[in-house]
Amino acid sequence: MSLSNQGRYNGVAMSFHWIIALLILGNLLLGYWFAWLEDNPLQPGGATPAGFEAFMRTWPRIELVNVHKTIGMLILILSVLRLGWRLMNPPPPLQADLKPWEKMLAHTVHWSLYAFMIGMPLVGWAMVSGSARYHVNPINLFGLQVPAFPFVPTTPHNAVRNVLTAVHTDWLPWLFWLLFALHILGALKHQFLDKDGEFGRMLPFLRRPGLA
């Protein structure tokens, strides 16, 4: 490894990191978007939407849901590939001067994010597979129909699907924002308080202090 790359993730790891991060953030916002449409239906005889609300209603909810499903499956595939790459290409070690609690927190947040990246789309896939109409409107992955998640009951309002829905739409998004905040705050602390060039580990256009 050259001096200029010491302590930095390789290009493949950086690409996985930023592509998946943008897809997750975009898909969460997309989920909030079609949830807002469901909670705020147009009322007969009501005023015609204008401005930002008109933009929010540009696309039918079902189209946004289908795009959300496709992105979710893409996140799942990329996250599994990213995990495989990481296991075959160990990341650079953490700074030697980190306190034990800092190392433990960093590892906990890191692996929790991996669990989220894989678990969130899996739960979503299982949730939509619980619909009796999945064969009519399956997940479409760039022209390929994704089969239903196995062993999920399709009877109306069954307990399994209710739990999956609560986990996917209520619990996991809050968990992500907590992990995301810890991840960002940790990076900012190292970059601006500890001044150890943490951003340079994962940003391709930055260098860590003292490196050529």
N, C-alpha and C positions, 0 to 999 in steps of 0.2 A: 504493500500500500504506500503510495507516495505521501510526502509530507503534507501536500495541499489537501489530501483527502482524509487525513487522520481525524478521528472523532466525528466524521460526517457519515450520514446515510448515503448509500449508493443511489444512482439515478433511477433505477427501477423502484426502489423503496420510496423515494421522493415522489415519483409519479403516482404510485398506488395511494400514497398518503393524501395528496392534494386532490386527485380525481375523486376518491371515495368521500373525502370530507365535503367537497362541493356537492356531490350527488346526495349525500345524507341531508345537508342543510337545505338544499333545494326541495328534496322530497318531503321533508317535514313541513316546510312552508306550503307546499302543494297540498298536503293533508289538511292544514289549517284552512286553506282556501276553500276546498270543497266541503269541509265541515261548516264553514261560514255560510256557504250557499244552501246547505241543508237546513241550517237554523234560521235563515232569513229568506224564505221563499217569497216570490213576487205575489202580491195580493191583487185579486181581481179589482179593477177600477182604481188601483193605486197610481201614484205618480210615476212617470217614466224615469228610470234611473239616469243619472247624468254624472259626468266627471269620473272620479275614481270608482264609484259604485258601478257605473256603466262598464268600465274596464273589467271589474271583478266578475261581471256577468257575461263577458264576451263569449266564453266557452261553456257548453253544457256541463253540468256536474259529472255525468257519466264519462265524458271524455277525459276530464281531469283525473277521475278515479282510475281509468284504464292506463293513463300515462304513469300515475303513481305506482300501480302494480308492476309495470314494466321496469321502471327505475329501481323498484325494490328488489326485483330478481337480479338486475344487473349489479346492484350493490352486493347481494349475496354471493354471486359468482366471483366478483372482483375481490371480495373480502377473503374468500376461501383461497384464492390464488395468492393474495397478499400474505396470508398466514403461512402458506406453503413456502413462499419465497423467504419469509423471515426465518423459518425453521432451517432452511437450507443455507441461508446467508445471515448469520448472527449479526445483530445491529452493533454499532460502536458502543463500548462500555460507558456507563455513567461516569461523571466526574468523580475522581478518587476522594475529593475533599467533602463530598456530600455527607450530611449527617445520616445516621441509620434510619430515622423516621422519614427523612426526605426520600431515601432510596425505596423504603417500603411503600410510601404514598405514590411515588412515581410508577413502581411496578403494579400496584393495585389499580391505579387509574388506567394505565396502559392496557392491562389484560381485561379490565372491565369494558373498555372501549372495543376490544376485539370481540368480547362476548356479545356486546350490543350490536356490532356490525353484522354479525352472523345471526344472532338470536332474533333481532327485530324483523328482518324479512322472513325468517322461518315462521315466526308466529303469525305474520300477516298472510303468508301463503296458506297456512293451516286455517286461518280465520275465514278467508274467502272461499276456501275449499268446502267449508261447512254449509255453503249455500246450495240448496237443491237445484239452483239454476246455473251452477258452475259450468256445466257442459254447454250451456247456451252462451255464456259470457266468461270464458276462461281467461287466465293470464296469457297475454300475447307478448312473446319475446322476439320482436323483430321478425314477425311472420311465423314463428314457431309457437304452437299451443303447448303451454306447460300443463302436464297432467295434474289432477287434483292431489293434494297431500293425502297420503294414505291414512286410513283408520279414523278419519274425522267424521262424526255423525252429521247427517244432513237434515234431520227432523227440525221443524220450525222451533225457534226459541229454546234449543236444547242447552243444557248447562255448560257443556264443553265449549260451544261457540260463544256463549255469553262471557265465559272466563277469558277466552282468547281475545275477544273484542275489548274487554276491559284492560287486559295486559297491553295490547297493541296500541290502543288509542289513548289510554289514560296513564298507565304506570310507566311504560318504557320511554315515552317522550320526556317525561319529567326526569327520569334517570339520566337520559342523554344530556339534557341541559345542565344537570349537576356535574356530570363528568366533563362536559365541554368547558364549563366555567373553571373547574379545577385544573384542567389541562392548560387553558389559556393563562390563568393566573400564575401557574407554575412557570410557564415559559417566560412570561413578563418579568417575574421575580428574578429569574436567572439572567435574563438579558439586561435589565436595567438596574437591579439592585446588586446582584452578585457580579454583574459585568463579565460573565464567562462565555459570552457569545453563543448562547443556547440556540438562537434562531438560525445560526450558521450550520447547525447539524442537519436541518431539514429544508432550508431554502437554498436553491441551486445558485442564486446570484450573490450569496453572502459567504464570507470566510470567517472562521473562528479567529479570535485574537491570537496573534503570534504565529499564524500559519501563512505560508507564502500564497 
